[in-house]
């Protein structure tokens, strides 16, 4: 009878060590999956902030010439979410001499909009806008009047 007690039946179950090792392997696998999901969510959030900044820059750029007066200088502001923006406008010097010789009715201005998002590189969009000679304050010899910054919270 003593011999029968010493014999183990195969397939009776898992030992405690085997269960602990299985749990350890599962914990390592789940930690890797959670890290992958976390970095994916961070990348998605970063992409959303970037897309919002590009939309803000495009919106500001579209408003230049209609709601925002084209004049040499810089305007800046800050959105409700902490996004800083600036608009820099200047006449193109290379074309100024050509315009004076040809008596062109238009003067090209370079307009650059920069949007700085926290913890990301700033986004800069640049375009050229034509301004009728004599309408821009710099061409009249006047000092550029400070323009009130556009309301960023409003949708264009």
FENHU-V493579 format. One record per pair of residues at least 12 apart in sequence whose C-alpha atoms are under 7 Angstrom apart, sorted by the first residue. I is the first residue (numbers start at 1). J is the second residue. Records with the same first field share a line. If there is no record, write none. Layout:
I = J / J
This chain:
53 = 115 / 117
54 = 123
57 = 113 / 114 / 115 / 125
59 = 156
61 = 113
68 = 150
70 = 89 / 136
71 = 89 / 136 / 137 / 138 / 144
72 = 89 / 90 / 91 / 138 / 144
73 = 88 / 89 / 90
74 = 86 / 87 / 88 / 89
75 = 87 / 88 / 149
76 = 149
77 = 149
79 = 152 / 153
83 = 115 / 116 / 117 / 118
84 = 115 / 116 / 117
85 = 114 / 115 / 116
86 = 113 / 114 / 115
87 = 112 / 113 / 114
88 = 111 / 112 / 113
89 = 109 / 110 / 111 / 112
90 = 109 / 110 / 111
91 = 108 / 109 / 110
92 = 108 / 109 / 110
105 = 132 / 133
106 = 130 / 131 / 132 / 133
107 = 130 / 131 / 132 / 133
108 = 128 / 129 / 130 / 131
109 = 128 / 129 / 130
110 = 127 / 128 / 129
111 = 126 / 127 / 128
112 = 124 / 125 / 126 / 127
113 = 125 / 126
